[in-house]
Amino acid sequence: MAGKAILVGIKFPFDDNFNIKNSMIELAELSKTIELEILDSIIQSRREPDPRYFIGYGKLNELKQYFSDKTETYLIFNNEI
């Protein structure tokens, strides 16, 4: 494996569930293509991006558990940043 990845989807009020799920499936397939091991896939509903972290601070703290070892771990978002 080339590394590990956590897929992060942000669902805004104007997004529909079908498109979010499809974008997460596409991210997973693209990640597998470059031999990333998918550790988790999460979707967070937000009104707008957090100006500092994009995702909420609480969700960011949840994700920190995946970065405790020295293995290359990537956060891959379904949105343009």
N, C-alpha and C positions, 0 to 999 in steps of 0.2 A: 504494500500500500504506500502511496505517495504521502499520505497524511490523513488527518481526520477532519470532519466538517460538521458544523451544526447549521442547519437550514433555518432561517428566520423569515417568517412572513408577517407583514404588517397589513392588517385589514382596516382601511379607512371607511368612513360612512358611505362613500360613493362606490365602493367595491362590492361585488357580489361573491357569495361563497364559492360558486362554481369556478369563477376565474382565479380566485385565490388558490383553491385546491389544485387546479391545473398548473398554475405557475410553480407550486411546490413540487409537483410530480416532475415537471420539466427540470427544475433545479436538481432534484435527486438524480435524474438520468444524466444530466451534464456532469454532475459530480462523480458519478460512477465511471463515466467515460475517461476522466483523468485520474481514475483509481483512488478516489478519496473514500474513506470509510465514513458513512453517515452515522454519527453518534446520536443525533436527535433532530427532530423537526418540530418547530413550534410556530404557532400563529398567535399574534397579539392584536387585539382590537384597540384602535386608538382614534381619537378625533383628529389629531394632527401629530406629526413627528415631534419627539422631544428635541428641543433645540440643541441640547448638549450631547445626548446619547442616541438619538433617533428612536430607540425603544425606551420603554420606561425604566427608571432606575431600579425598581424591584426586579424586573425581568433580567436586567443586566447582572444583578447580584446572583440570580439563579444560574445564569450561564457561566459564572466564574468557576463553578465546580469542575468544568471541563478543561480548565487551563491549569490545573494543579500540577500535572506532570510536565515534563519538558518536550513532549511530543508536539509536532507541528499540528496545530488545530486552527481551522479557519471558520469564521462566521460568514455565511453566504446569505445575502438578503435578496428577497424577491422584488425589491424596489430600487429605483435609481437613487443614489445618495448624492 
